[in-house]
Amino acid sequence: MKNKVTDKANDLKRQYDSIALSGDDKTTACDYQLRELEIDNGLNFIHDGDTILDVGCGPGVALQEYATKRKVKAFGIDYSENMVAFAKSRIAEVEPTAQIDFRCASVDDLPFEDESFDVVTSHRCLMALLDWDRQQKALLEIKRVLKPGGVYVMMEGTFDGLERLNAYRRKFNLTEIEADGQDRLHTLKFHEQQLADFCVDHFELIHTQRFGMYYFLTRIVQPLLVAPDAPKYDHPLNEIAKQIAKLVPDFDEIGHLVGFSWRKPVDSNANKQSV
Ligand SMILES: C[S@@+](CC[C@H](N)C(=O)[O-])C[C@H]1O[C@@H](n2cnc3c(N)ncnc32)[C@H](O)[C@@H]1O
């Protein structure tokens, strides 16, 4: 079982190394309109003067927005050297004045001192760990580098949100979306209750951002509208869906991507379980 996970993880790393060479920043977020909604959510927690870190930063699209919309000291890590090289060259070209420190590292072994960051963000990175043990290790590593009172804005997929979306799709005779990475790449989503049970000892949940309206319009309405053609991420409806979702974000908590904002307690021993 562990070997299978390791093989899949190695395959995934190779895929990211190769994707990075495409020079296309949408390859790490096919649903690039959704990434914009994720970034809006991240921005709500980032303030001028903050030191921030984006883990699994890919080509640095989110960091570019964070570092230009806020006066921050920005860091990005990605385990793919090619991805880090892509992020550096991309930012030098599109936002040469942005000062972003990109480094090659894994999210479960961060090359930073304890309590370095006001905000850590992830946009679909911990799902790539493919293993709940490693995901827990990464959550603890993120907690380690957060300052007391700092916030981790975790934008990752959940099985629960996907199942709620699939329940709607079944009502409309649409095929179910597979849980392990219908977006080409193999991933391991989170079980919301399991995540909450783990995090309760380490963080305080301060906000949950759902994107249900965007999912409803793009994963239910669009497929019905364009059938028998296949839905497309660049369909004009997705742009409209994004605009609607900015005003009315949720629809029955459907959709796999969820933004959980976790605050590290000021006294981080406060909610450690006694053993
Ligand atoms: C789905 S992509 C998202 C990239 C970027 N956040 C975005 O929204 O465009 C996942 C990213 O996480 C990176 N990644 C996967 N596993 C990682 C790990 N263990 N440590 C650091 N980065 C990782 C991949 O190389 C890839 O760039």
The ligand as a Gaussian input file, in Angstrom:
#p B3LYP/6-31G(d) Opt

LIG

0 1
 C       -2.362000      22.026000      -8.213000
 S       -0.786000      22.770000      -8.246000
 C       -1.208000      24.400000      -7.650000
 C       -0.118000      25.411000      -7.896000
 C       -0.466000      26.809000      -7.440000
 N       -0.774000      26.839000      -6.033000
 C       -1.619000      27.337000      -8.249000
 O       -2.697000      27.541000      -7.698000
 O       -1.436000      27.549000      -9.436000
 C        0.027000      22.056000      -6.842000
 C        1.430000      22.594000      -6.642000
 O        1.946000      22.033000      -5.438000
 C        3.274000      21.608000      -5.671000
 N        3.525000      20.530000      -4.702000
 C        3.023000      19.283000      -4.698000
 N        3.482000      18.588000      -3.638000
 C        4.274000      19.426000      -2.948000
 C        5.041000      19.309000      -1.757000
 N        5.116000      18.153000      -1.081000
 N        5.732000      20.384000      -1.315000
 C        5.705000      21.544000      -2.010000
 N        5.031000      21.717000      -3.169000
 C        4.310000      20.669000      -3.616000
 C        3.318000      21.179000      -7.128000
 O        4.623000      21.187000      -7.677000
 C        2.398000      22.228000      -7.753000
 O        3.121000      23.366000      -8.166000

